[in-house]
């Protein structure tokens, strides 16, 4: 068995894939989850978004009918928001070009993928402690990558947040959810309030960009 593994590593080294494959491996050589890979992609994309005056809201790494998809959500930085208004198509296209070039250099994924850059939309993703703090008092839907007890899905009011946990009030019962275990989280729109006023949160996105790697299979 060890000999077979060594042959595989040798083959990957020869074709230049070992460095990229290591992106998907933990120190014990177990494959990373999609949630872990999304966090790694977030760490790569965040400095570039900040440098261009945007806040990186979230990165999703998932599959679609056409293959692997990296979906990036951006918003205005707090400093730029009052002057420039909401995210538009030009903003998404700009960061799509920036991130496409960055990912070509960093080469974080060992397979072909599509890149999509979007505004957060009404059901805004929540990733960081700062995100939950900003929207305290609003309703959020949270899916845990690791269950709390036997439960992974939670929908409730954001009651509080610290560096490691967010507290949700779910029908009168409070749950402290570890931020590190959150697979995905989004705001739940108050449709009654939105229907009474202009809908400013409609999501915009740039056309998908295909990675330069050839798809296989």
N, C-alpha and C positions, 0 to 999 in steps of 0.2 A: 504493500500500500504506500509506504514511504517512497519507494522507488518510482511509483507511478506519479506521485505528486511532484517529485523532482523533475521528471520528464516534462510534465505540464509547465512548470516554472521555467525550465530551460527553453521550451518552445515559445512561451510568451515573451521571454527576454529577447529571443531572436527576431520576433516580428514587431518588437517595440511596444508591446501592450502592457508590460508589467507595471510601469509607473502609473498608467491610467487605471489599471485594475486595482491597485493598492488604494485608490480613492474610495473604493467600495468595500474595503476590508477593515475590520477592527484589528487591534494588535494581536488577537488570538486567531486571526485569519477567518473569522466568521463574516458573512456578508452583512453589510449595513442595510438597514431598513430604508424605505423611501423617505420616511420622516427625517432620519439622520442625514441622508443625502441632500434633502432640501435645506437643512441647516448649514451644511457645508457650502452649498451653492449660495446661500444667503451671505455667508461670510466673505465669499469672493466678490459678490455683486455690490454689497453695501458701500464700500469705499468709493466705488465708481459713481454710484447714485448720489452720494453726499457731495462729491467733487463737482457734480453738475447741478447742484442746487435742489435735489429731490430727496425725499424720504423713501427708503425701501420698506414697503409695508409687509410684503410676504413673498416667498418663492414656493411654488408648488412643483413637485416632480412626480409625474404620473404618466399613465398610458392613455392613448386615445385610439380611435379607429385607424388613424394613419401612422401610429407608432408612438415613440416616447415624446413627451411634451414637457418643456420647462416653461412654466407660466410665472411671470414676474409682475407684481403689483407695485406701482409707484404713486406717490402723492407729492404735493408741494412741501418743501421744508417749512417749518413754522415761520421763519424769517421772510420767505418769499411769498407765502400764501396771500397776504392782504393786497399785494400789488399786482400779482399776475393772475389771480382767479383760479378756478378749478383746472385740473389736468385736462389737456386737449389731445387731439390726435397727433399734432406736431410734437408734443412732449413724448408721447409713446414711441413715435417713429425715431426720434433722436436717441432715446435710451436703448431702443432695439438695436440700432447701429452700434452704439457704444458697447453694449453687453455682448453682442455677437462677435465683435472684434476681440473683446477681453476673453471670452470663452474659447475663441480660436487659439489664443496664446496660452491660456491656462490649461486647456484641453482636459476639463474635469470629468468628462463622460466617455466611456470606451465604446460608444455606439452612436448611431445616427439619432438625431432628435430635432424637434422643432422648437423655436423660441418665440414666445408671445409676451408682449409687454402691454399691460392694461392699467387703467385707473382702478381704484379700489371698488367703486360702485356703491350702491346703497347698503348692501349686505357686506360691509367692509371686513376684510380679514383682520384678525388680531393675533399678533405673534409675540410681542415683547411685553414686559411688565408695564412699560410706559404706555403701550396701546391700551391695556386694560384700565390703567389709571385714568387716562384721558376720557374714557367712555364709562366711568363709574356711574352707576344708577341706571344704565341702559341694559336691555336684555341681550344676552349672548347665548349662542349655541356652541358647545364645546364637545369635541370628540377626543378622547384620550387614546394615545398609542398603547399605554399600559393601563389595565383596568384598576379602578379604585374599588377594592372589594371584588364584586362581580359586575360592576357597572362601568361602562365606557362613555355613554352619552348623557350629557347634562344640558339643560336649558333653563336659564334663570337670570336674575338680576345681578349685575356685578356689584358686590358689596364692598370689596376691599382688595388690595393687592400689596404684596411686599416683594422682595427680591427673588423669592423662590416659589411663592404660591399666590393663586388668585382665589378669592372666596365668592361663590355663587349662592344666592338664595333661590332654592328650587322649591316652589310651593310651600314656603315657610320653613324649610329645612336648609341649613347652611352646610356647604361642602367646601373644604379646602383642597384645591386641585393643584398638584405640582406643575409648575410651568414647564419643567423639563420633560414631563410625560404627555404634554398636549400635542396631539397629532395635527389637529386643525381647530380653528375657532373663528366664528364670524358673528357680527352683530345681527340681531333679528330686527328687521325694519318695522317701525310703527306705521303701518300703512294708513291708518286713519289720519294721523298727523300729516303724512306725506300728501295724501289726497286733498288736504285742505290748503296746501301751499305748493309753490313751484318745485318740481323734482330736479334738484341740482346734482344728484348723485349718480345719474345714469352712467354706467361704465363705458369707457372708450378704450379701444385697443388698436395697436398697430398690426398690420398684416404679419402673419407668422413668417419667421425666417428659418430656413432649413439649415442644419449644420452641414459642414463640408464633407463629413464622413459619409461613405456610401452605406446605404441600408443593406442589410443582409437578410436572408431568409425569405 
